[in-house]
Amino acid sequence: MIFHTASSFEREKAKAYFNRLVAQGKDIEVKERRRSDKRTLDQNALFHLWVSVIADDLGYTDKEACKRDVKRTILGQKEDVNRLTGEVIQVDYKTSEMSTSELASFMDLMKAWAQTDLGIYLPYWKDPGYEEMYQQYKNR
């Protein structure tokens, strides 16, 4: 459970949760969550631009479906636990939860996969063809 203690509401929520666990005699591990080096807005924008290129090339009408399929193809899915039922479920990776280096690695894999398996060239900024790609797909 993550509590953002900068908010007084979140602090009180954390205290109530902690006290409930103590009252139940539960074992508790407390871990400070440090802000990670989250992916940059430029990385995010380029990723979505690339998804637009792939969606257009493959004939997707739903960009979100294309994004989901690209992530599943390259990364697969990960296990998560439904906290209400205890059921183990498969969930998709979220680029918003990736660090700068994780998203960079994923995008390197995506670029290679698109080139090799789909025959689609996805340029990085300053690569040949980037400006043309940007102009064509920036508003999609």
N, C-alpha and C positions, 0 to 999 in steps of 0.2 A: 504494500500500500504506500502510495506517495502522497505526502502532504506538503504543500507550499506554504511554509510557516511565515512568510512575509505578510500573509493575510491573517488578521485576527480570527476570522471565521475558521480558516484552515488550522490554526493553532489549537483552537478549542475542539475542533473535530479530532485532531491528532491525540489530544489529551484524553478525550472520551474513549477513543478506540483503545489507547494504551491501557487506561484504567479497566476497561472491560476485559482485556486479555489477562491482566494481572488478577482480577477478581476470579477469573476462570482457572487460574493456576497454569496458564499456558507458558511455554518457553518462548522467549522473545529475542530476536536478533535486531538490533538497531544499527542502521548503516546510514551514514551521511551521503546524500546524493550530490555529487559535484556536477556542476554544469559541464556537459560534454561539449566537445567541439562540433556542434551541429552543422549540418550541411549548409552551404551558403546559398543565398538567393540566386546568384549567378549559376551555380550548379543546378539548382532546381529549375531555373528557366531553360537551361540547355537541355536537361532531361525531358522536359515537356515539349520542347521544340523537336527533339529527336522522336518522341512518341508521335507527334503530328506527322512527321515524315513517314514513319513506318505505317501509321494508320492509313495515310493517303495511298501509299504504295500497295498495301494489302487490301484496300477497299473497306476498311472499317468505317462505319458511320458513327460509332460510339467510341470516342477517344479514351474514356475510362475503361472500357472493355479491352481496348488495345493495351493500355498501360498495365492492367491486371494480367493479361496473357503474356506480355513481355517479362514481367517480374516472375511469374510462375515458371516460364520456360527457362529463364536463366538462374533464378534463385530457388525455385520450388516453393514450398510452404513450410511453416514452422508450427510446432505443437504449442498449444496454449491450453489452459484449464478454465473451463466455465466455472466461475466461483460459486454460482448458485447451485449447480447440479454436480459439480466435481468431474464432469465429463471432459475427456481430453479431445480437443478439436483441432483442426488444421486451419491456420489463418495465413493471410498474405503478409509479406513484408511491406513495410511502409517507408518510403523514402524520407518522410518527415521525421522519422525516428533514427535515421542513419547519421553517423558522424561524417565529417568532411572526407576522411580517408575511406570510410565504408562506401560512401556514394561514389567517390572517385574510382574505387576498385570495381564497383558494379557497372559504372559507365564505361570503363575500359573493356569489361566483359561484353557489355551491350554493343559497343562499337565493333568489336571483333566478331561477335555472333551475327550482327546485321550484315557485315561485309561477307562473311564466309557462308552463312546459311541462307541469307535472303538476297544477297547481291546488292545491298543498299549501303551507300557511302554516307557516313555520319561524321562530318567534320567538327573538330573542336574549334573554339575561337582562335583566329589567326591561321587556321589550316586553309589550304586552297578550297574554295567553294563555300566557305562558311557564310560570307556576306550574301551570296545568292540564295543559300538555304534560308538564312534569316529573313531576307526580304520576302521570300515566297511563303513562309510558314509563320511569321511573327504574329499574325492576327487570327490564327486558327485555334 
